[in-house]
Amino acid sequence: MVASAFLWTTYGLLNQQSTIYMSNFVGLVLGVYYTFRFTKYAPAYSPTLPGSVSHHFIALATIMISTVVFCSSASQYTSSLWVGRVAVFFCLAMFASPLAALRTVLETRSAATIPLPFTLASTLNCWAWVVVGLWDMHDPNVYATNGIALAFGLIQIALKVVYWDGGSKQLKKADDTKPLGLLKQHHELV
């Protein structure tokens, strides 16, 4: 999230697109805050992260320093072209990453691992960027990337609609006359 927001902020600055750099700068600040809050409570080797937290900080620092060094040594056009390409890659990776749970969703017939509020917000965000990128900026890095990310979001929403939390089969096994037992079983599923 932080790398993507940093790259898009840089891309916006290089192209003098205030819509891109201002909104992504806000995302960058919030992403840094979220990252530090997450790392405060995350174990050094979290099972949900590839590598350790320190590996992520090293990768992030490498991306940021490499971008700044590259942009200071290349022309604005070349910098914009390559930073745009790298930003596209990171954006797509970020929006596609929840689909890593696709196999689990299909095997368990439960979409409980897909966070609906985040998915809805991401999908609406991508839709807005497609509209702005296509009709205002005419920038394929913006509209094409977010169009693909929009498709990823719609797939996640479809999975959520089809499988929801998958608890319906297991919840039917619970005794409906005992609300506390049903509630306990529901929390065990989540």
Summary of the structure (lengths in Angstrom):
residues: 190
radius of gyration: 20.0
end to end distance: 25.2
largest distance: 70.8
contacts: 529
relative contact order: 0.10
helix: 82%
strand: 0%
